[in-house]
Amino acid sequence: MPRKHANSKVGLLLSLGSSAIAVARTVKQMRRARGTQDKLTAANTVAGLLPLGTSALLVLRRLRGRSHQHAG
């Protein structure tokens, strides 16, 4: 079974950056939906934020794990 290689730090940072941009765009969409009181779009936006937040947290966990490996 092939061994999985750890992602590079640059790749992790790019992933985190793209997640941050997606979250900012989604928050902007949420504000727009609240302004027009469109409940369906607001619900869709909240549902879209959940996987974005989760992926950002996973990337942060990987980055922290890398920093603990190098420190110890």
All heavy atoms as TSV, in Angstrom:
chain	resi	resn	atom	element	x	y	z
A	1	MET	N	N	0.850	-1.179	0.000
A	1	MET	CA	C	0.000	0.000	0.000
A	1	MET	C	C	0.894	1.239	0.000
A	1	MET	O	O	1.753	1.382	0.866
A	1	MET	CB	C	-0.892	-0.040	1.232
A	1	MET	CG	C	-1.874	1.065	1.316
A	1	MET	SD	S	-2.964	0.705	2.726
A	1	MET	CE	C	-4.304	1.719	2.300
A	2	PRO	N	N	0.708	2.162	-0.970
A	2	PRO	CA	C	1.572	3.334	-1.020
A	2	PRO	C	C	1.343	4.257	0.178
A	2	PRO	O	O	0.228	4.414	0.654
A	2	PRO	CB	C	1.188	4.030	-2.315
A	2	PRO	CG	C	-0.067	3.421	-2.767
A	2	PRO	CD	C	-0.251	2.130	-2.049
A	3	ARG	N	N	2.447	4.835	0.613
A	3	ARG	CA	C	2.381	5.742	1.754
A	3	ARG	C	C	1.971	7.133	1.289
A	3	ARG	O	O	2.456	7.618	0.277
A	3	ARG	CB	C	3.764	5.796	2.395
A	3	ARG	CG	C	3.779	6.527	3.690
A	3	ARG	CD	C	5.145	6.403	4.318
A	3	ARG	NE	N	5.239	7.471	5.293
A	3	ARG	CZ	C	6.316	8.151	5.545
A	3	ARG	NH1	N	7.422	7.887	4.916
A	3	ARG	NH2	N	6.316	9.115	6.434
A	4	LYS	N	N	1.099	7.765	2.040
A	4	LYS	CA	C	0.683	9.133	1.712
A	4	LYS	C	C	1.767	10.102	2.140
A	4	LYS	O	O	2.277	10.027	3.249
A	4	LYS	CB	C	-0.606	9.501	2.445
A	4	LYS	CG	C	-1.849	9.049	1.778
A	4	LYS	CD	C	-3.032	9.655	2.514
A	4	LYS	CE	C	-4.283	9.520	1.713
A	4	LYS	NZ	N	-5.413	10.138	2.378
A	5	HIS	N	N	2.124	10.989	1.242
A	5	HIS	CA	C	3.105	12.016	1.584
A	5	HIS	C	C	2.386	13.203	2.202
A	5	HIS	O	O	1.301	13.576	1.781
A	5	HIS	CB	C	3.866	12.466	0.337
A	5	HIS	CG	C	4.703	11.373	-0.240
A	5	HIS	ND1	N	5.852	10.930	0.365
A	5	HIS	CD2	C	4.543	10.612	-1.351
A	5	HIS	CE1	C	6.373	9.951	-0.354
A	5	HIS	NE2	N	5.594	9.741	-1.398
A	6	ALA	N	N	3.018	13.798	3.198
A	6	ALA	CA	C	2.443	14.986	3.832
A	6	ALA	C	C	2.446	16.136	2.826
A	6	ALA	O	O	3.362	16.260	2.014
A	6	ALA	CB	C	3.247	15.371	5.060
A	7	ASN	N	N	1.427	16.934	2.864
A	7	ASN	CA	C	1.358	18.100	1.980
A	7	ASN	C	C	2.456	19.082	2.340
A	7	ASN	O	O	2.853	19.204	3.488
A	7	ASN	CB	C	0.002	18.796	2.119
A	7	ASN	CG	C	-1.123	17.955	1.569
A	7	ASN	OD1	O	-0.910	17.079	0.745
A	7	ASN	ND2	N	-2.315	18.221	2.022
A	8	SER	N	N	2.923	19.797	1.341
A	8	SER	CA	C	3.944	20.801	1.603
A	8	SER	C	C	3.326	21.970	2.360
A	8	SER	O	O	2.119	22.189	2.318
A	8	SER	CB	C	4.543	21.295	0.287
A	8	SER	OG	O	3.591	22.047	-0.432
A	9	LYS	N	N	4.171	22.696	3.031
A	9	LYS	CA	C	3.692	23.846	3.800
A	9	LYS	C	C	3.075	24.888	2.876
A	9	LYS	O	O	2.055	25.481	3.200
A	9	LYS	CB	C	4.835	24.448	4.607
A	9	LYS	CG	C	4.376	25.441	5.638
A	9	LYS	CD	C	5.485	25.798	6.584
A	9	LYS	CE	C	4.958	26.608	7.722
A	9	LYS	NZ	N	5.949	26.839	8.756
A	10	VAL	N	N	3.677	25.072	1.688
A	10	VAL	CA	C	3.142	26.030	0.718
A	10	VAL	C	C	1.746	25.591	0.275
A	10	VAL	O	O	0.830	26.398	0.189
A	10	VAL	CB	C	4.098	26.167	-0.495
A	10	VAL	CG1	C	3.467	27.001	-1.578
A	10	VAL	CG2	C	5.415	26.748	-0.060
A	11	GLY	N	N	1.586	24.295	0.011
A	11	GLY	CA	C	0.286	23.775	-0.394
A	11	GLY	C	C	-0.763	23.965	0.691
A	11	GLY	O	O	-1.908	24.321	0.405
A	12	LEU	N	N	-0.364	23.729	1.929
A	12	LEU	CA	C	-1.290	23.918	3.043
A	12	LEU	C	C	-1.679	25.386	3.188
A	12	LEU	O	O	-2.845	25.711	3.430
A	12	LEU	CB	C	-0.673	23.399	4.340
A	12	LEU	CG	C	-0.517	21.886	4.447
A	12	LEU	CD1	C	0.245	21.520	5.708
A	12	LEU	CD2	C	-1.874	21.206	4.443
A	13	LEU	N	N	-0.698	26.272	3.024
A	13	LEU	CA	C	-0.985	27.699	3.133
A	13	LEU	C	C	-1.894	28.170	1.999
A	13	LEU	O	O	-2.798	28.984	2.221
A	13	LEU	CB	C	0.301	28.512	3.163
A	13	LEU	CG	C	1.132	28.382	4.446
A	13	LEU	CD1	C	2.467	29.085	4.299
A	13	LEU	CD2	C	0.365	28.918	5.640
A	14	LEU	N	N	-1.672	27.653	0.800
A	14	LEU	CA	C	-2.556	27.999	-0.322
A	14	LEU	C	C	-3.971	27.502	-0.072
A	14	LEU	O	O	-4.946	28.197	-0.366
A	14	LEU	CB	C	-2.018	27.412	-1.625
A	14	LEU	CG	C	-0.838	28.130	-2.245
A	14	LEU	CD1	C	-0.306	27.339	-3.431
A	14	LEU	CD2	C	-1.216	29.528	-2.670
A	15	SER	N	N	-4.080	26.312	0.481
A	15	SER	CA	C	-5.396	25.761	0.796
A	15	SER	C	C	-6.096	26.610	1.855
A	15	SER	O	O	-7.291	26.913	1.737
A	15	SER	CB	C	-5.248	24.327	1.294
A	15	SER	OG	O	-6.491	23.779	1.616
A	16	LEU	N	N	-5.345	27.012	2.865
A	16	LEU	CA	C	-5.908	27.860	3.915
A	16	LEU	C	C	-6.326	29.213	3.352
A	16	LEU	O	O	-7.396	29.729	3.677
A	16	LEU	CB	C	-4.892	28.050	5.045
A	16	LEU	CG	C	-5.360	28.828	6.260
A	16	LEU	CD1	C	-6.563	28.147	6.902
A	16	LEU	CD2	C	-4.242	28.952	7.259
A	17	GLY	N	N	-5.499	29.784	2.485
A	17	GLY	CA	C	-5.821	31.073	1.872
A	17	GLY	C	C	-7.060	31.000	1.012
A	17	GLY	O	O	-7.925	31.882	1.062
A	18	SER	N	N	-7.179	29.938	0.227
A	18	SER	CA	C	-8.371	29.811	-0.615
A	18	SER	C	C	-9.620	29.592	0.228
A	18	SER	O	O	-10.694	30.097	-0.097
A	18	SER	CB	C	-8.205	28.686	-1.634
A	18	SER	OG	O	-8.088	27.441	-0.993
A	19	SER	N	N	-9.476	28.871	1.333
A	19	SER	CA	C	-10.613	28.692	2.241
A	19	SER	C	C	-11.023	30.024	2.859
A	19	SER	O	O	-12.211	30.323	2.984
A	19	SER	CB	C	-10.276	27.700	3.357
A	19	SER	OG	O	-10.140	26.409	2.850
A	20	ALA	N	N	-10.045	30.828	3.227
A	20	ALA	CA	C	-10.340	32.134	3.823
A	20	ALA	C	C	-11.059	33.038	2.826
A	20	ALA	O	O	-12.013	33.738	3.184
A	20	ALA	CB	C	-9.054	32.794	4.312
A	21	ILE	N	N	-10.627	33.015	1.573
A	21	ILE	CA	C	-11.282	33.821	0.544
A	21	ILE	C	C	-12.714	33.347	0.333
A	21	ILE	O	O	-13.643	34.150	0.219
A	21	ILE	CB	C	-10.474	33.783	-0.769
A	21	ILE	CG1	C	-9.171	34.555	-0.592
A	21	ILE	CG2	C	-11.285	34.350	-1.930
A	21	ILE	CD1	C	-8.192	34.368	-1.725
A	22	ALA	N	N	-12.906	32.025	0.305
A	22	ALA	CA	C	-14.247	31.473	0.118
A	22	ALA	C	C	-15.160	31.841	1.288
A	22	ALA	O	O	-16.335	32.161	1.094
A	22	ALA	CB	C	-14.175	29.961	-0.048
A	23	VAL	N	N	-14.618	31.827	2.497
A	23	VAL	CA	C	-15.422	32.203	3.669
A	23	VAL	C	C	-15.806	33.679	3.586
A	23	VAL	O	O	-16.955	34.047	3.841
A	23	VAL	CB	C	-14.662	31.899	4.982
A	23	VAL	CG1	C	-15.333	32.555	6.173
A	23	VAL	CG2	C	-14.576	30.394	5.193
A	24	ALA	N	N	-14.858	34.533	3.206
A	24	ALA	CA	C	-15.158	35.965	3.092
A	24	ALA	C	C	-16.231	36.212	2.036
A	24	ALA	O	O	-17.156	37.006	2.252
A	24	ALA	CB	C	-13.885	36.731	2.736
A	25	ARG	N	N	-16.134	35.501	0.919
A	25	ARG	CA	C	-17.135	35.654	-0.141
A	25	ARG	C	C	-18.512	35.171	0.336
A	25	ARG	O	O	-19.540	35.784	0.051
A	25	ARG	CB	C	-16.687	34.853	-1.361
A	25	ARG	CG	C	-17.400	35.209	-2.609
A	25	ARG	CD	C	-16.826	34.514	-3.817
A	25	ARG	NE	N	-15.554	33.847	-3.533
A	25	ARG	CZ	C	-15.087	32.834	-4.213
A	25	ARG	NH1	N	-15.748	32.354	-5.221
A	25	ARG	NH2	N	-13.928	32.287	-3.906
A	26	THR	N	N	-18.521	34.085	1.097
A	26	THR	CA	C	-19.773	33.531	1.598
A	26	THR	C	C	-20.405	34.454	2.634
A	26	THR	O	O	-21.627	34.621	2.659
A	26	THR	CB	C	-19.536	32.132	2.189
A	26	THR	OG1	O	-18.896	31.324	1.199
A	26	THR	CG2	C	-20.826	31.472	2.584
A	27	VAL	N	N	-19.583	35.064	3.481
A	27	VAL	CA	C	-20.109	36.014	4.469
A	27	VAL	C	C	-20.737	37.211	3.751
A	27	VAL	O	O	-21.809	37.695	4.147
A	27	VAL	CB	C	-18.989	36.453	5.440
A	27	VAL	CG1	C	-19.410	37.651	6.271
A	27	VAL	CG2	C	-18.601	35.292	6.343
A	28	LYS	N	N	-20.104	37.668	2.695
A	28	LYS	CA	C	-20.654	38.780	1.902
A	28	LYS	C	C	-22.006	38.387	1.308
A	28	LYS	O	O	-22.958	39.162	1.330
A	28	LYS	CB	C	-19.671	39.151	0.797
A	28	LYS	CG	C	-20.059	40.373	0.013
A	28	LYS	CD	C	-18.970	40.717	-0.990
A	28	LYS	CE	C	-19.342	41.939	-1.803
A	28	LYS	NZ	N	-18.302	42.280	-2.773
A	29	GLN	N	N	-22.086	37.153	0.806
A	29	GLN	CA	C	-23.343	36.656	0.246
A	29	GLN	C	C	-24.414	36.574	1.338
A	29	GLN	O	O	-25.582	36.881	1.098
A	29	GLN	CB	C	-23.128	35.286	-0.387
A	29	GLN	CG	C	-24.348	34.702	-1.045
A	29	GLN	CD	C	-24.084	33.321	-1.615
A	29	GLN	OE1	O	-23.006	32.751	-1.423
A	29	GLN	NE2	N	-25.052	32.783	-2.303
A	30	MET	N	N	-24.019	36.190	2.541
A	30	MET	CA	C	-24.960	36.095	3.662
A	30	MET	C	C	-25.514	37.471	4.014
A	30	MET	O	O	-26.712	37.624	4.260
A	30	MET	CB	C	-24.245	35.481	4.865
A	30	MET	CG	C	-25.116	35.356	6.076
A	30	MET	SD	S	-26.509	34.282	5.766
A	30	MET	CE	C	-26.797	33.658	7.369
A	31	ARG	N	N	-24.650	38.470	4.027
A	31	ARG	CA	C	-25.118	39.830	4.323
A	31	ARG	C	C	-26.116	40.307	3.278
A	31	ARG	O	O	-27.122	40.938	3.604
A	31	ARG	CB	C	-23.941	40.792	4.392
A	31	ARG	CG	C	-23.115	40.609	5.633
A	31	ARG	CD	C	-22.012	41.626	5.698
A	31	ARG	NE	N	-21.205	41.405	6.890
A	31	ARG	CZ	C	-19.939	41.725	6.997
A	31	ARG	NH1	N	-19.312	42.280	5.982
A	31	ARG	NH2	N	-19.289	41.477	8.111
A	32	ARG	N	N	-25.824	39.985	2.020
A	32	ARG	CA	C	-26.740	40.356	0.944
A	32	ARG	C	C	-28.092	39.652	1.105
A	32	ARG	O	O	-29.147	40.261	0.937
A	32	ARG	CB	C	-26.118	39.983	-0.399
A	32	ARG	CG	C	-26.389	40.980	-1.477
A	32	ARG	CD	C	-25.654	40.656	-2.763
A	32	ARG	NE	N	-24.296	40.182	-2.491
A	32	ARG	CZ	C	-23.636	39.323	-3.233
A	32	ARG	NH1	N	-24.168	38.855	-4.317
A	32	ARG	NH2	N	-22.425	38.949	-2.919
A	33	ALA	N	N	-28.053	38.371	1.455
A	33	ALA	CA	C	-29.286	37.598	1.635
A	33	ALA	C	C	-30.090	38.139	2.817
A	33	ALA	O	O	-31.318	38.212	2.755
A	33	ALA	CB	C	-28.961	36.127	1.855
A	34	ARG	N	N	-29.409	38.542	3.882
A	34	ARG	CA	C	-30.111	39.101	5.032
A	34	ARG	C	C	-30.724	40.451	4.704
A	34	ARG	O	O	-31.809	40.797	5.180
A	34	ARG	CB	C	-29.170	39.224	6.224
A	34	ARG	CG	C	-28.867	37.869	6.836
A	34	ARG	CD	C	-27.820	37.927	7.908
A	34	ARG	NE	N	-28.253	38.705	9.042
A	34	ARG	CZ	C	-27.469	39.094	10.024
A	34	ARG	NH1	N	-26.190	38.770	9.995
A	34	ARG	NH2	N	-27.936	39.782	11.028
A	35	GLY	N	N	-30.019	41.227	3.864
A	35	GLY	CA	C	-30.526	42.534	3.464
A	35	GLY	C	C	-31.804	42.431	2.649
A	35	GLY	O	O	-32.702	43.263	2.774
A	36	THR	N	N	-31.889	41.410	1.824
A	36	THR	CA	C	-33.093	41.209	1.012
A	36	THR	C	C	-34.097	40.308	1.715
A	36	THR	O	O	-35.170	40.045	1.182
A	36	THR	CB	C	-32.733	40.581	-0.347
A	36	THR	OG1	O	-32.092	39.326	-0.124
A	36	THR	CG2	C	-31.842	41.500	-1.152
A	37	GLN	N	N	-33.736	39.810	2.890
A	37	GLN	CA	C	-34.562	38.906	3.696
A	37	GLN	C	C	-34.952	37.650	2.919
A	37	GLN	O	O	-36.062	37.151	3.007
A	37	GLN	CB	C	-35.795	39.636	4.235
A	37	GLN	CG	C	-35.425	40.765	5.168
A	37	GLN	CD	C	-36.618	41.410	5.820
A	37	GLN	OE1	O	-37.741	40.960	5.654
A	37	GLN	NE2	N	-36.373	42.456	6.569
A	38	ASP	N	N	-33.991	37.140	2.162
A	38	ASP	CA	C	-34.178	35.910	1.405
A	38	ASP	C	C	-33.731	34.743	2.282
A	38	ASP	O	O	-32.548	34.449	2.402
A	38	ASP	CB	C	-33.348	35.973	0.119
A	38	ASP	CG	C	-33.584	34.786	-0.788
A	38	ASP	OD1	O	-34.274	33.825	-0.372
A	38	ASP	OD2	O	-33.071	34.815	-1.917
A	39	LYS	N	N	-34.683	34.090	2.915
A	39	LYS	CA	C	-34.370	33.038	3.884
A	39	LYS	C	C	-33.760	31.806	3.225
A	39	LYS	O	O	-32.898	31.150	3.811
A	39	LYS	CB	C	-35.623	32.652	4.661
A	39	LYS	CG	C	-36.090	33.741	5.596
A	39	LYS	CD	C	-37.303	33.321	6.372
A	39	LYS	CE	C	-37.761	34.461	7.267
A	39	LYS	NZ	N	-38.934	34.082	8.055
A	40	LEU	N	N	-34.170	31.485	2.026
A	40	LEU	CA	C	-33.642	30.307	1.355
A	40	LEU	C	C	-32.166	30.506	1.003
A	40	LEU	O	O	-31.338	29.615	1.218
A	40	LEU	CB	C	-34.454	29.995	0.098
A	40	LEU	CG	C	-34.098	28.710	-0.637
A	40	LEU	CD1	C	-34.247	27.511	0.294
A	40	LEU	CD2	C	-34.986	28.547	-1.846
A	41	THR	N	N	-31.818	31.673	0.495
A	41	THR	CA	C	-30.412	31.958	0.177
A	41	THR	C	C	-29.586	32.010	1.457
A	41	THR	O	O	-28.446	31.537	1.482
A	41	THR	CB	C	-30.283	33.281	-0.599
A	41	THR	OG1	O	-31.040	33.169	-1.801
A	41	THR	CG2	C	-28.848	33.598	-0.944
A	42	ALA	N	N	-30.141	32.563	2.529
A	42	ALA	CA	C	-29.428	32.617	3.798
A	42	ALA	C	C	-29.159	31.206	4.324
A	42	ALA	O	O	-28.050	30.908	4.780
A	42	ALA	CB	C	-30.225	33.420	4.823
A	43	ALA	N	N	-30.136	30.333	4.232
A	43	ALA	CA	C	-29.958	28.947	4.685
A	43	ALA	C	C	-28.915	28.232	3.822
A	43	ALA	O	O	-28.076	27.485	4.337
A	43	ALA	CB	C	-31.284	28.200	4.633
A	44	ASN	N	N	-28.952	28.473	2.529
A	44	ASN	CA	C	-27.979	27.872	1.628
A	44	ASN	C	C	-26.570	28.363	1.943
A	44	ASN	O	O	-25.603	27.600	1.904
A	44	ASN	CB	C	-28.344	28.195	0.176
A	44	ASN	CG	C	-27.459	27.496	-0.812
A	44	ASN	OD1	O	-27.121	26.337	-0.628
A	44	ASN	ND2	N	-27.084	28.207	-1.852
A	45	THR	N	N	-26.442	29.622	2.279
A	45	THR	CA	C	-25.146	30.202	2.603
A	45	THR	C	C	-24.600	29.604	3.895
A	45	THR	O	O	-23.411	29.269	3.970
A	45	THR	CB	C	-25.269	31.730	2.733
A	45	THR	OG1	O	-25.818	32.241	1.523
A	45	THR	CG2	C	-23.934	32.379	2.979
A	46	VAL	N	N	-25.440	29.457	4.894
A	46	VAL	CA	C	-25.008	28.853	6.162
A	46	VAL	C	C	-24.552	27.412	5.920
A	46	VAL	O	O	-23.521	26.979	6.434
A	46	VAL	CB	C	-26.137	28.906	7.210
A	46	VAL	CG1	C	-25.805	28.050	8.416
A	46	VAL	CG2	C	-26.377	30.344	7.638
A	47	ALA	N	N	-25.310	26.682	5.111
A	47	ALA	CA	C	-24.935	25.302	4.798
A	47	ALA	C	C	-23.606	25.260	4.047
A	47	ALA	O	O	-22.813	24.335	4.230
A	47	ALA	CB	C	-26.028	24.636	3.976
A	48	GLY	N	N	-23.337	26.260	3.231
A	48	GLY	CA	C	-22.078	26.323	2.504
A	48	GLY	C	C	-20.896	26.680	3.382
A	48	GLY	O	O	-19.754	26.331	3.084
A	49	LEU	N	N	-21.135	27.393	4.474
A	49	LEU	CA	C	-20.054	27.773	5.378
A	49	LEU	C	C	-19.507	26.588	6.175
A	49	LEU	O	O	-18.329	26.574	6.524
A	49	LEU	CB	C	-20.534	28.842	6.361
A	49	LEU	CG	C	-20.462	30.281	5.900
A	49	LEU	CD1	C	-21.129	31.202	6.911
A	49	LEU	CD2	C	-19.027	30.705	5.679
A	50	LEU	N	N	-20.338	25.634	6.461
A	50	LEU	CA	C	-19.915	24.517	7.306
A	50	LEU	C	C	-18.737	23.737	6.720
A	50	LEU	O	O	-17.732	23.548	7.412
A	50	LEU	CB	C	-21.105	23.604	7.602
A	50	LEU	CG	C	-22.222	24.260	8.425
A	50	LEU	CD1	C	-23.402	23.314	8.564
A	50	LEU	CD2	C	-21.715	24.675	9.787
A	51	PRO	N	N	-18.793	23.276	5.471
A	51	PRO	CA	C	-17.619	22.557	4.953
A	51	PRO	C	C	-16.393	23.456	4.776
A	51	PRO	O	O	-15.264	22.995	4.926
A	51	PRO	CB	C	-18.085	21.996	3.606
A	51	PRO	CG	C	-19.328	22.713	3.263
A	51	PRO	CD	C	-19.898	23.253	4.538
A	52	LEU	N	N	-16.621	24.738	4.489
A	52	LEU	CA	C	-15.485	25.653	4.357
A	52	LEU	C	C	-14.756	25.805	5.685
A	52	LEU	O	O	-13.531	25.780	5.749
A	52	LEU	CB	C	-15.955	27.020	3.863
A	52	LEU	CG	C	-16.403	27.099	2.415
A	52	LEU	CD1	C	-17.015	28.463	2.128
A	52	LEU	CD2	C	-15.237	26.840	1.495
A	53	GLY	N	N	-15.530	25.971	6.739
A	53	GLY	CA	C	-14.932	26.103	8.071
A	53	GLY	C	C	-14.206	24.837	8.486
A	53	GLY	O	O	-13.102	24.880	9.038
A	54	THR	N	N	-14.812	23.701	8.192
A	54	THR	CA	C	-14.205	22.427	8.539
A	54	THR	C	C	-12.889	22.229	7.796
A	54	THR	O	O	-11.884	21.814	8.378
A	54	THR	CB	C	-15.166	21.267	8.216
A	54	THR	OG1	O	-16.388	21.475	8.916
A	54	THR	CG2	C	-14.575	19.935	8.634
A	55	SER	N	N	-12.873	22.542	6.507
A	55	SER	CA	C	-11.633	22.355	5.744
A	55	SER	C	C	-10.542	23.300	6.242
A	55	SER	O	O	-9.373	22.915	6.322
A	55	SER	CB	C	-11.873	22.540	4.246
A	55	SER	OG	O	-12.228	23.866	3.952
A	56	ALA	N	N	-10.903	24.520	6.603
A	56	ALA	CA	C	-9.913	25.461	7.146
A	56	ALA	C	C	-9.336	24.935	8.463
A	56	ALA	O	O	-8.128	25.012	8.701
A	56	ALA	CB	C	-10.543	26.838	7.338
A	57	LEU	N	N	-10.185	24.375	9.306
A	57	LEU	CA	C	-9.707	23.821	10.571
A	57	LEU	C	C	-8.801	22.618	10.363
A	57	LEU	O	O	-7.809	22.442	11.077
A	57	LEU	CB	C	-10.894	23.442	11.464
A	57	LEU	CG	C	-11.687	24.620	12.026
A	57	LEU	CD1	C	-12.939	24.128	12.742
A	57	LEU	CD2	C	-10.825	25.442	12.967
A	58	LEU	N	N	-9.104	21.790	9.372
A	58	LEU	CA	C	-8.245	20.646	9.066
A	58	LEU	C	C	-6.861	21.096	8.593
A	58	LEU	O	O	-5.846	20.527	8.993
A	58	LEU	CB	C	-8.904	19.762	8.003
A	58	LEU	CG	C	-10.098	18.934	8.474
A	58	LEU	CD1	C	-10.796	18.294	7.283
A	58	LEU	CD2	C	-9.657	17.884	9.465
A	59	VAL	N	N	-6.830	22.130	7.774
A	59	VAL	CA	C	-5.550	22.646	7.303
A	59	VAL	C	C	-4.758	23.227	8.468
A	59	VAL	O	O	-3.551	22.998	8.597
A	59	VAL	CB	C	-5.755	23.696	6.185
A	59	VAL	CG1	C	-4.457	24.415	5.859
A	59	VAL	CG2	C	-6.316	23.032	4.941
A	60	LEU	N	N	-5.426	23.966	9.338
A	60	LEU	CA	C	-4.737	24.523	10.509
A	60	LEU	C	C	-4.163	23.417	11.393
A	60	LEU	O	O	-3.054	23.533	11.912
A	60	LEU	CB	C	-5.692	25.400	11.321
A	60	LEU	CG	C	-5.980	26.779	10.753
A	60	LEU	CD1	C	-7.075	27.462	11.564
A	60	LEU	CD2	C	-4.717	27.622	10.753
A	61	ARG	N	N	-4.921	22.340	11.548
A	61	ARG	CA	C	-4.445	21.226	12.362
A	61	ARG	C	C	-3.193	20.605	11.738
A	61	ARG	O	O	-2.242	20.276	12.437
A	61	ARG	CB	C	-5.540	20.173	12.515
A	61	ARG	CG	C	-5.113	19.024	13.421
A	61	ARG	CD	C	-6.213	18.075	13.713
A	61	ARG	NE	N	-6.577	17.342	12.503
A	61	ARG	CZ	C	-7.512	16.406	12.462
A	61	ARG	NH1	N	-8.214	16.124	13.541
A	61	ARG	NH2	N	-7.775	15.775	11.342
A	62	ARG	N	N	-3.187	20.480	10.413
A	62	ARG	CA	C	-2.002	19.947	9.734
A	62	ARG	C	C	-0.807	20.871	9.927
A	62	ARG	O	O	0.308	20.405	10.159
A	62	ARG	CB	C	-2.269	19.771	8.248
A	62	ARG	CG	C	-3.071	18.562	7.939
A	62	ARG	CD	C	-3.066	18.334	6.448
A	62	ARG	NE	N	-4.245	17.592	6.079
A	62	ARG	CZ	C	-4.864	17.694	4.919
A	62	ARG	NH1	N	-4.420	18.521	4.004
A	62	ARG	NH2	N	-5.910	16.970	4.660
A	63	LEU	N	N	-1.044	22.175	9.813
A	63	LEU	CA	C	0.055	23.129	9.999
A	63	LEU	C	C	0.595	23.066	11.421
A	63	LEU	O	O	1.810	23.110	11.634
A	63	LEU	CB	C	-0.415	24.548	9.678
A	63	LEU	CG	C	-0.553	24.885	8.200
A	63	LEU	CD1	C	-1.198	26.252	8.036
A	63	LEU	CD2	C	0.797	24.847	7.513
A	64	ARG	N	N	-0.273	22.960	12.392
A	64	ARG	CA	C	0.179	22.862	13.786
A	64	ARG	C	C	0.947	21.574	14.016
A	64	ARG	O	O	1.941	21.566	14.731
A	64	ARG	CB	C	-1.006	22.939	14.740
A	64	ARG	CG	C	-1.551	24.318	14.881
A	64	ARG	CD	C	-2.574	24.363	15.982
A	64	ARG	NE	N	-3.194	25.663	16.013
A	64	ARG	CZ	C	-4.442	25.888	16.332
A	64	ARG	NH1	N	-5.233	24.882	16.648
A	64	ARG	NH2	N	-4.928	27.103	16.347
A	65	GLY	N	N	0.482	20.501	13.417
A	65	GLY	CA	C	1.186	19.224	13.548
A	65	GLY	C	C	2.580	19.294	12.968
A	65	GLY	O	O	3.526	18.740	13.516
A	66	ARG	N	N	2.729	20.004	11.844
A	66	ARG	CA	C	4.041	20.160	11.237
A	66	ARG	C	C	4.951	20.981	12.141
A	66	ARG	O	O	6.125	20.685	12.284
A	66	ARG	CB	C	3.934	20.864	9.882
A	66	ARG	CG	C	3.332	20.002	8.829
A	66	ARG	CD	C	3.187	20.802	7.552
A	66	ARG	NE	N	3.532	19.971	6.420
A	66	ARG	CZ	C	4.721	19.869	5.870
A	66	ARG	NH1	N	5.707	20.589	6.310
A	66	ARG	NH2	N	4.931	19.077	4.865
A	67	SER	N	N	4.409	22.026	12.776
A	67	SER	CA	C	5.259	22.869	13.616
A	67	SER	C	C	5.682	22.114	14.881
A	67	SER	O	O	6.779	22.301	15.373
A	67	SER	CB	C	4.551	24.172	13.982
A	67	SER	OG	O	3.423	23.925	14.799
A	68	HIS	N	N	4.815	21.230	15.401
A	68	HIS	CA	C	5.187	20.447	16.585
A	68	HIS	C	C	6.251	19.402	16.230
A	68	HIS	O	O	7.120	19.102	17.033
A	68	HIS	CB	C	3.966	19.750	17.189
A	68	HIS	CG	C	3.028	20.701	17.866
A	68	HIS	ND1	N	3.410	21.474	18.929
A	68	HIS	CD2	C	1.728	21.006	17.625
A	68	HIS	CE1	C	2.385	22.218	19.323
A	68	HIS	NE2	N	1.354	21.953	18.536
A	69	GLN	N	N	6.189	18.859	15.001
A	69	GLN	CA	C	7.178	17.871	14.581
A	69	GLN	C	C	8.551	18.512	14.461
A	69	GLN	O	O	9.552	17.925	14.830
A	69	GLN	CB	C	6.790	17.276	13.233
A	69	GLN	CG	C	5.625	16.325	13.311
A	69	GLN	CD	C	5.204	15.835	11.931
A	69	GLN	OE1	O	5.696	16.316	10.920
A	69	GLN	NE2	N	4.262	14.915	11.905
A	70	HIS	N	N	8.597	19.734	13.937
A	70	HIS	CA	C	9.881	20.410	13.745
A	70	HIS	C	C	10.448	20.922	15.071
A	70	HIS	O	O	11.648	21.040	15.222
A	70	HIS	CB	C	9.741	21.568	12.755
A	70	HIS	CG	C	9.435	21.094	11.365
A	70	HIS	ND1	N	10.318	20.327	10.637
A	70	HIS	CD2	C	8.342	21.240	10.583
A	70	HIS	CE1	C	9.783	20.038	9.465
A	70	HIS	NE2	N	8.584	20.578	9.411
A	71	ALA	N	N	9.568	21.242	16.027
A	71	ALA	CA	C	10.033	21.784	17.304
A	71	ALA	C	C	10.580	20.685	18.209
A	71	ALA	O	O	11.470	20.904	19.013
A	71	ALA	CB	C	8.895	22.518	18.017
A	72	GLY	N	N	10.026	19.487	18.096
A	72	GLY	CA	C	10.389	18.423	19.034
A	72	GLY	C	C	11.398	17.475	18.593
A	72	GLY	O	O	12.265	17.337	17.947
